[in-house]
């Protein structure tokens, strides 16, 4: 499942389970391409993906260390276990997240 959420929702959501938190912006071309990759990952692998628009959540993006977008943080039970900067194809993302998805 892929959902667009705000900063407060993100802070609550990442506390439990396995989640991808993806920072993006509407003006960002690679972010638009990445969205289809994320949708495919969610559909085929049952991953919960949360997207946060940095333009609407600037303070949270800064607190989260966002320096470039798209920026993906991988969470397991409240702990960030990996982060990825930039666009990834489905196969590349699947490879990067192999151990997380098991």
C-alpha positions as protocol buffer text, in pm:
chain_id: "A"
residue {
  index: 1
  type: UNK
  ca { x: 0 y: 0 z: 0 }
}
residue {
  index: 2
  type: UNK
  ca { x: 125 y: 346 z: -95 }
}
residue {
  index: 3
  type: UNK
  ca { x: -9 y: 643 z: 101 }
}
residue {
  index: 4
  type: UNK
  ca { x: 55 y: 1016 z: 104 }
}
residue {
  index: 5
  type: UNK
  ca { x: 86 y: 1136 z: 465 }
}
residue {
  index: 6
  type: UNK
  ca { x: 198 y: 1436 z: 668 }
}
residue {
  index: 7
  type: UNK
  ca { x: 482 y: 1468 z: 920 }
}
residue {
  index: 8
  type: UNK
  ca { x: 279 y: 1381 z: 1230 }
}
residue {
  index: 9
  type: UNK
  ca { x: 130 y: 1072 z: 1065 }
}
residue {
  index: 10
  type: UNK
  ca { x: 477 y: 965 z: 953 }
}
residue {
  index: 11
  type: UNK
  ca { x: 619 y: 993 z: 1304 }
}
residue {
  index: 12
  type: UNK
  ca { x: 341 y: 768 z: 1434 }
}
residue {
  index: 13
  type: UNK
  ca { x: 343 y: 521 z: 1146 }
}
residue {
  index: 14
  type: UNK
  ca { x: 715 y: 437 z: 1154 }
}
residue {
  index: 15
  type: UNK
  ca { x: 699 y: 325 z: 1518 }
}
residue {
  index: 16
  type: UNK
  ca { x: 577 y: -25 z: 1434 }
}
residue {
  index: 17
  type: UNK
  ca { x: 624 y: -280 z: 1159 }
}
residue {
  index: 18
  type: UNK
  ca { x: 819 y: -254 z: 837 }
}
residue {
  index: 19
  type: UNK
  ca { x: 773 y: 70 z: 645 }
}
residue {
  index: 20
  type: UNK
  ca { x: 936 y: 274 z: 371 }
}
residue {
  index: 21
  type: UNK
  ca { x: 921 y: 649 z: 426 }
}
residue {
  index: 22
  type: UNK
  ca { x: 978 y: 835 z: 100 }
}
residue {
  index: 23
  type: UNK
  ca { x: 1035 y: 1210 z: 78 }
}
residue {
  index: 24
  type: UNK
  ca { x: 937 y: 1373 z: -252 }
}
residue {
  index: 25
  type: UNK
  ca { x: 818 y: 1696 z: -415 }
}
residue {
  index: 26
  type: UNK
  ca { x: 563 y: 1757 z: -689 }
}
residue {
  index: 27
  type: UNK
  ca { x: 818 y: 1943 z: -906 }
}
residue {
  index: 28
  type: UNK
  ca { x: 1068 y: 1655 z: -892 }
}
residue {
  index: 29
  type: UNK
  ca { x: 1087 y: 1450 z: -1215 }
}
residue {
  index: 30
  type: UNK
  ca { x: 1274 y: 1153 z: -1063 }
}
residue {
  index: 31
  type: UNK
  ca { x: 1017 y: 1149 z: -778 }
}
residue {
  index: 32
  type: UNK
  ca { x: 736 y: 1108 z: -1031 }
}
residue {
  index: 33
  type: UNK
  ca { x: 915 y: 816 z: -1198 }
}
residue {
  index: 34
  type: UNK
  ca { x: 995 y: 664 z: -858 }
}
residue {
  index: 35
  type: UNK
  ca { x: 627 y: 667 z: -760 }
}
residue {
  index: 36
  type: UNK
  ca { x: 548 y: 398 z: -1018 }
}
residue {
  index: 37
  type: UNK
  ca { x: 841 y: 190 z: -889 }
}
residue {
  index: 38
  type: UNK
  ca { x: 707 y: 225 z: -535 }
}
residue {
  index: 39
  type: UNK
  ca { x: 355 y: 130 z: -643 }
}
residue {
  index: 40
  type: UNK
  ca { x: 492 y: -183 z: -810 }
}
residue {
  index: 41
  type: UNK
  ca { x: 691 y: -271 z: -497 }
}
residue {
  index: 42
  type: UNK
  ca { x: 385 y: -223 z: -277 }
}
residue {
  index: 43
  type: UNK
  ca { x: 161 y: -429 z: -507 }
}
residue {
  index: 44
  type: UNK
  ca { x: 399 y: -719 z: -566 }
}
residue {
  index: 45
  type: UNK
  ca { x: 563 y: -739 z: -223 }
}
residue {
  index: 46
  type: UNK
  ca { x: 304 y: -609 z: 22 }
}
residue {
  index: 47
  type: UNK
  ca { x: 534 y: -334 z: 148 }
}
residue {
  index: 48
  type: UNK
  ca { x: 376 y: -39 z: 326 }
}
residue {
  index: 49
  type: UNK
  ca { x: 509 y: 280 z: 169 }
}
residue {
  index: 50
  type: UNK
  ca { x: 450 y: 625 z: 313 }
}
residue {
  index: 51
  type: UNK
  ca { x: 519 y: 935 z: 103 }
}
residue {
  index: 52
  type: UNK
  ca { x: 581 y: 1278 z: 251 }
}
residue {
  index: 53
  type: UNK
  ca { x: 583 y: 1594 z: 39 }
}
residue {
  index: 54
  type: UNK
  ca { x: 881 y: 1803 z: 149 }
}
residue {
  index: 55
  type: UNK
  ca { x: 716 y: 2127 z: 36 }
}
residue {
  index: 56
  type: UNK
  ca { x: 430 y: 2073 z: 281 }
}
residue {
  index: 57
  type: UNK
  ca { x: 649 y: 1927 z: 557 }
}
residue {
  index: 58
  type: UNK
  ca { x: 971 y: 2130 z: 537 }
}
residue {
  index: 59
  type: UNK
  ca { x: 1062 y: 2113 z: 905 }
}
residue {
  index: 60
  type: UNK
  ca { x: 1014 y: 1736 z: 919 }
}
residue {
  index: 61
  type: UNK
  ca { x: 1221 y: 1691 z: 602 }
}
residue {
  index: 62
  type: UNK
  ca { x: 1503 y: 1893 z: 757 }
}
residue {
  index: 63
  type: UNK
  ca { x: 1480 y: 1699 z: 1086 }
}
residue {
  index: 64
  type: UNK
  ca { x: 1493 y: 1376 z: 885 }
}
residue {
  index: 65
  type: UNK
  ca { x: 1814 y: 1473 z: 709 }
}
residue {
  index: 66
  type: UNK
  ca { x: 1669 y: 1513 z: 360 }
}
residue {
  index: 67
  type: UNK
  ca { x: 1932 y: 1669 z: 135 }
}
residue {
  index: 68
  type: UNK
  ca { x: 1816 y: 1535 z: -202 }
}
residue {
  index: 69
  type: UNK
  ca { x: 1499 y: 1376 z: -333 }
}
residue {
  index: 70
  type: UNK
  ca { x: 1363 y: 1125 z: -374 }
}
residue {
  index: 71
  type: UNK
  ca { x: 1494 y: 1011 z: -36 }
}
residue {
  index: 72
  type: UNK
  ca { x: 1386 y: 677 z: 109 }
}
residue {
  index: 73
  type: UNK
  ca { x: 1420 y: 572 z: 470 }
}
residue {
  index: 74
  type: UNK
  ca { x: 1361 y: 206 z: 558 }
}
residue {
  index: 75
  type: UNK
  ca { x: 1213 y: 148 z: 904 }
}
residue {
  index: 76
  type: UNK
  ca { x: 1163 y: -163 z: 1111 }
}
residue {
  index: 77
  type: UNK
  ca { x: 979 y: -122 z: 1443 }
}
residue {
  index: 78
  type: UNK
  ca { x: 1078 y: 243 z: 1479 }
}
residue {
  index: 79
  type: UNK
  ca { x: 1445 y: 208 z: 1383 }
}
residue {
  index: 80
  type: UNK
  ca { x: 1581 y: 332 z: 1052 }
}
residue {
  index: 81
  type: UNK
  ca { x: 1781 y: 42 z: 912 }
}
residue {
  index: 82
  type: UNK
  ca { x: 1871 y: 185 z: 572 }
}
residue {
  index: 83
  type: UNK
  ca { x: 1840 y: 497 z: 363 }
}
residue {
  index: 84
  type: UNK
  ca { x: 1855 y: 546 z: -12 }
}
residue {
  index: 85
  type: UNK
  ca { x: 1904 y: 867 z: -206 }
}
residue {
  index: 86
  type: UNK
  ca { x: 1769 y: 902 z: -558 }
}
residue {
  index: 87
  type: UNK
  ca { x: 1556 y: 716 z: -806 }
}
residue {
  index: 88
  type: UNK
  ca { x: 1574 y: 336 z: -830 }
}
residue {
  index: 89
  type: UNK
  ca { x: 1423 y: 97 z: -1081 }
}
residue {
  index: 90
  type: UNK
  ca { x: 1200 y: -177 z: -943 }
}
residue {
  index: 91
  type: UNK
  ca { x: 1475 y: -440 z: -979 }
}
residue {
  index: 92
  type: UNK
  ca { x: 1737 y: -215 z: -816 }
}
residue {
  index: 93
  type: UNK
  ca { x: 1506 y: -133 z: -527 }
}
residue {
  index: 94
  type: UNK
  ca { x: 1414 y: -499 z: -483 }
}
residue {
  index: 95
  type: UNK
  ca { x: 1784 y: -587 z: -467 }
}
residue {
  index: 96
  type: UNK
  ca { x: 1857 y: -308 z: -215 }
}
residue {
  index: 97
  type: UNK
  ca { x: 1571 y: -422 z: 9 }
}
residue {
  index: 98
  type: UNK
  ca { x: 1619 y: -797 z: -24 }
}
residue {
  index: 99
  type: UNK
  ca { x: 1689 y: -872 z: 343 }
}
residue {
  index: 100
  type: UNK
  ca { x: 1422 y: -623 z: 458 }
}
residue {
  index: 101
  type: UNK
  ca { x: 1154 y: -792 z: 250 }
}
residue {
  index: 102
  type: UNK
  ca { x: 1218 y: -1140 z: 392 }
}
